[in-house]
């Protein structure tokens, strides 16, 4: 069973002016499609009663792929949104927001 995550709109209370370039967006979307395919494969493995170690190895692969995706997004945000902020106060706010998210990320 796949559960949808609840919306975290409270994290986006400020206007966000950053837009990804078409190349960045395409690369992120490709990563997400691959991860989606990996998750679908895990679901199929469960449906087919595959051995637990095999299923868990696929879970490890998905976790690594998600971690890699997150690292790219964090890097892009730090370099484009925080460093590229129009004013120091805006950069500080964006850094605080990122740190709040990262605290949850490492839990």
Buried (B, 14 or more C-beta within 10 A) or exposed (E): EEEEEEEEEEEEEEEEEEEBEEEBEEBBEEBEEEBEEBBEBBBEBEEEEBEEEEBEEBBEBBEEBBEEBEEEBBEBBBEBBBEEBEEEEBBEBBBEBBEEBEEEEEE
